[in-house]
Amino acid sequence: MSRKFDRLNRIAVRKLGANGKLQEHGIVAERLLNGDIRYSINIMVDRRRVHRVIGRESEGVTREQAERAIESFRTKAREGRLNLPTGRKTFRDFDQMGEDYLAKIEADPNGHGRNLARKQRHIRVLLAPHFRRMRPDNLNDIAIAGYVKARREEGIAPATINRELATLIRTFQTSMLMRP
């Protein structure tokens, strides 16, 4: 459904003076010094700012094309959120990835699963509840910094937090090797 434009309509755009700007619903119409009108977009899509110049009126660009460009960015973002990995029906969440890691080191015949009890506690008691239901591919620095901050507020020593983060990193490294 098309949006209703109160400020950014044809009459208002025609009345724009030199260097005048009109902005509505993320679309910006700007009158250039040569009299041409430049359409651009300025929107947020998936918590990211998108600035794009769509084109000039002399090139045949209209407000409707800017609307379509916005819808195109939002559609691509939806597709990116809904994409599924090849060969799998759903993404694994952090809980499942942690359990896979623990199963792998428990079954290791070479004894590379040292400190298994500590790693089980890190994953099952500390990391999994904090990152519950988070897709590992969406885990970022901000989420990890939130974990560190929460642990510091609990009064945990920095060395302990570093050991927990080492388990988190090793879980990711092993998970990348275990991909189907």
PyMOL commands that set and color helices and strands:
alter all, ss='L'
color gray80, all
select helices_A, chain A and resi 10-14+57-59+63-82+94-106+116-130+136-138+141-153+158-177
alter helices_A, ss='H'
color red, helices_A
select strands_A, chain A and resi 21-24+27-31+37-45+48-56
alter strands_A, ss='S'
color yellow, strands_A
deselect
rebuild
show_as cartoon
